[in-house]
Amino acid sequence: MITEIVKLSEATESAERYGTAFTLSPEDDAKIKSCAEIIKRGGLVVFPTETVYGLGGDATSPTAASKIYEAKGRPSDNPLIIHVSCPEEAEKYAYTTELYYRLAEAFMPGPLTVILDAKDSVPSKTRGGLSTVAVRCPTDAVARRLIELSGVPIAAPSANLSGSPSPTRAKHVIDDMLGRVDAIIDGGECEFGLESTIVKINSDDTLTLLRPGKITPTELEKIAPVTVADAVVDKLKEGEVAISPGMKYRHYAPSSPVVLLDGNLDKCLNYIEKTGQNNQAFICYTDEAEAILKRLPSLTLYPIGAREDLFTQAHLLFSILREADTKNHSCIYAHLPKREGIGLALYNRLIRAAAHTIINL
């Protein structure tokens, strides 16, 4: 398969793309229209969102869903999120509720995915065989325009090979998907860098948080009571069905082993030093990098931002994991994040990247 790289103008790559007032240039709109024609023909298009790049196909087509699973190397029991251009479009594909619209008013368009009971208009293949469907309306103007011009909801998991770190830059997508998809829209770097928050609406009008993201439990609690699913911070139980993307045991992972260290910097460095391994790496806070190099000059460092700057850490995490993956490190160490605010999303991604390997120091 020949993959077309569709480069958008630099203006489209600005932060303004995520604002409601953004207008695409005629040239860029024509490029997106050509990509929408690919979707209509049953092909696959990778496109940017405010979270990560998505691998998109017609959500109403079982054939397109099968192509997505094949391109990713993803198990077909892992459900796909369908993307709509406005919250109201969910009516055609799911049984919405009053609580859904309260969530939509507060967080949509935005990095929130809501799991609802599905209508027959969404094939079982797209839903991973489940009776529910995950619905999201992205903020990104390019993504929403692609959905509008396609005339169908777009099923789109992250545009990476299954299990590897999600892509936040076009280069990441090209590395994984060249020759596997029909087109890649290069829209620059994604704004946030971690996948959307996923919630399930329960019959009693409460919410279950299935995957944390930029929208935190505290923010969701302002709309409805929230229970955090055990699988957010732990492994899926034996026989438990993954009703949301990102719930698998090992996910977002580089090929090198990742180990999370729970302890202060001195204890972390003592542990790394005692292992005696060569070519090790440490995803560290920016403000501690100088002190680490003074003590362990052979340790490769990947500064991820200031200790309290969780937004920057989220923005950089997958890029760092991908960069580290090119160096064949014997081990990649990282701090165990706190489970507060966006920290819960970082914790969730890192424990899966590490296959739950945590060293308590």
N, C-alpha and C positions, 0 to 999 in steps of 0.2 A: 504493500500500500504506500502511495506517495502522500506525504503530509505537507499541506500548504501552511507556511508561517505567515500569519496576517498581522503585520506590525501597525499599531495605531499611532497617531501623532503624539508628540510629547505633551501637548496640552491635555490630551485625554488621560495621561498618566498622573496628572496632578491630583492633590487631595480633593479638589473641587468635584471630582467624579462622584464622590459619595454624598454630595449635597443635592437637595431637591431641585435647585435652580440650574443644574448642569445641562448644557445642550451640546450634543455631539456635532462635530463638523460634518458637512455634506459628504466629504471624502470618507470619513470614518463610518458614517451611517451606511454608505454604499458597501463598504467592506463587511460590516456586520450583516447587512442584508444578504450578501453572497453566502455567508456562513449559515444564516437562517435557512437558505435553500438546501444546504447540505442536511440540516436537521429534518426538513420536510421530506427529503428523499430517503430518510432512514439512516443517514450517516452519523458520524461522531465528530463533535467540535469541542475542543478544550477552551474554556473562557475564564476570565478573571472574576473574582468576587471580592468583597471586602474582607473575607476570612482567608480562604485559600483558593487555588485554581480548581475548577470543576471539570469533570469529564462528562460532557453532555450528549444526550440522545433523546428522542421522542419518548416521553414517559408513557404514552398511550400505546406504544408498540412493543409487544413481547420480543420481536426480532431485534429492535434497537437495544432493549434491556440486555438481551443475550450478548450483543456485541460489546456492551459496556463491561459486563463480567469477564468476557474473553480478553479485552484489551488490558484490564487491570490484573488478570490472573486471580480474580476474586471469587470466593465461594458463592454460589447462587442463592444460598439461604441467608445472605447478609443483605438486608433491605436497602433500597435506594431512596434518597430524598428527592422529592419532586419540587421543582422551582417554578413559582408563578410570578407574574409581573405585578400583581397587586393582591392584597389579602382576600378580596372578594372572589377571586378566581377559584379559590379552594372549594367553593360551593359545587363546582362541576365534578369534583373528584373525591370529596370527603363530606362526611356529615358534620357540619360545623355546629358550634354551640355559642351561647352567650359569652362564656368564658374565653372561647377562642377569639371573639371580637374584642374583648377587653384586653387580651394579650396583644392583639394586632394594633389596637389604638396606642398602646404603650410602647411597643417594640418593633413594629413593622412599618415600612421596610427596615430590615436589620438582621443581625446575626442570631435569629431565633428560629428553631424548627419545632413544629408542634405535631405530635402524633395524634391522629384522629381515626375513627372508623372509616374504612374506605368504601367508596362506591365502585360499581362494576366497571366504570370508565377507566379505572386504573388496573391493568392486568396483573394477575398473580405474580408473574415473572418480575415485574417492577417492584412488587411488595415483598419479594423474598418468600412468597408463599403465606404471608401473614394476612389477617383480616383487617389490618390497620395500614395507614399510609402516612409517611412523614412529609409535612408541607413547610416550605420556606419561601419567603419573599425577600430577595437580597436587596441591599442598599445600592450596590454598584450599578451605575447607569448603563454600562456596557452589557452587563448580565441581563438587566431588565429589558433593554432594547432587543437583545437577541431573543428573549422569550416572546416579546410582543410580535416581532417579525416572523417568528417560527409558527405562531398560531396554535401552539400546543405547550403544555407544561414540559419542562426539560428535567429529565431524571439525571442527576449529576452527583456521583460520589467525588471525593478528592481525586485529582488527575495524576496519581502516582501508581506505581506497581504495588499490588496489595501487600500491606505490612510495612512498607518503607515509609520514611518521613513524608508528610504531605508537602506539596509544592506551593511556595509562596512567590516564586519568580518564574518567568517564562523559561529561563534556562533549565530549571528543575524539571519542567514539563517536557522540554525537548530531550533531556537526558533519558527520561522514562518512556515517553510516548511517541517519539518519532518513528513513523512507519506503522504505528498501531491505530492511528486516528486519521481522519480526513483533513482536519485543519486545527491549528493552534492560534488563538488570538493572543498576541503579545500585548498585554495591557499594563506592563510594568510590575512593580512590586505591590503585593496585597497590603491593605491598610493594617489589619489586625494581626493575622498570621496563625491563628488557631481556628479550628472549625467551629461551627455555630453551636450554641447552647441548644440542647434537645430536651423537651419536656413532653410528658404524656398527660392528657387530660383524663382524670378519673371520673367515675360515675357520680361521685359525691362532690364534684366541682373542686377537687383539690388537684395538685400537680405532683407528678413524680419527675424529679430531675434524673435523666438518663445519661446525659453527657454535659459537663460544665463548659462554659465558654466565656465570652466577653460579658454577657448578661448573667449576673451573679444571682445566687439564691436570695440574697438580701433584696435585690431589685424585684425579683419574682414574687417575694412574700408580700409586696405592696399590692399585688393583684389577687393572689390566692395563697392558701397554705401550701407549703412545699415539703415533700419528703425526698431526701437524697437516696437514690437507689444504692444498695450495697455494692453493686458492680462498678460504681463510680470510683471507689477507692480500694476495691478488692477484686478478686478473680470471680468470673462467672461460676456459679455453683454447678456441680455435676448435673448434666441434663437440662440446665437452664437455657432457654432460647434467647438469642440476641434479638431484641425487638428494635434496636437502634444501632446505627453504625458506630464503630469505635468501642464496642463492648468486648471484643475478643481479647484473649489472654495476652498475646504479644502483638503489638501494633505500633506504628510510627517509628519503627526501629531501624537503626543502621546495621550493617553486617557485623561490626565490632560489638562485643558485649558492653552493655551499659550497666553501671553499678551506682546506686544512690547512697550517699553517705549522710547519716543523720547525726550531726554533732557539730561542735564549733570548728573553726578553721584549723586550729592547732591539732585537734584530734583527727581531722580529715587528713592532714599532711602526714601525721605519724603513721596512719594506716597505709597511705599510698607508699610511703617510704619503706615500710616493712615488707611490702609485697615483693620488692626487688625486681619487678618486671621492667623491661625496656619499652620504649615507644608508647608510653601511657599519656593520656590526655585528661584535662580537668575543665569542665564547664564551670567557670568561676564568676563571682561578682566582679565588676570592673574595679571597684575600690580596693580589692584585695590582691590584684594581679601582681603588683610590684613586690609585695611581701612574699608571695609564693615563689616567684622567680629567684629571689635572694636565697631561699632555702632549698628549692628543688629546680635548679636552672635547666635540667634536661626535660622537665615536664612541659608538654605542649598545652598552652592555655587557650581557651575560647571564652573571652569575656562576654557576658550576656546582658550587661547593664548593671546599674546600681542595685544594691540589695532590696531597696524598697520600691524600685521602679518596675512594677509587675507588667505594665503595658509594654515596655521595651523588651522585657524578657519573653513575653508571649510573642511579640513581633519577630524576635530573632531565633527562637528555639529551633524550629524546623530547618532554617537555613544553616544553623550551626551543626545540627546533627548530620545534614547532608555534606557539609564541608568536611567534618571529621571523618565521614565515611570514605572519603577519598584517600585517607592517609594510612589505612590499615593498622590502626592503633591496636595494641594488645588489649587495652581496656579504656573505656571512656567513663570517667567519674563525674558526678554532678551532685550538687546539694539537693537534699530532699526538701521541696518547697513546703511552706505552710499551707493549710487548707482554708485560707481566708480569702474572700473576694476572688479576683482573677487567679490568685494562688491555687485555688482548687482546680482550675483548668490546667495549670502547669503541672500540678501534682498528678492529675489524671493521665496526662500525656506521657509524663516521664516514667511513671510506674509501669506503663505498658511498653514503652521503649526498653525498659530494663527487665521486662518479664517478671516484675515484682521482686527484683533482687535489691533488697535494702539492707545496709549494714548499720546497725545501731551502735554508736560509739560512746 
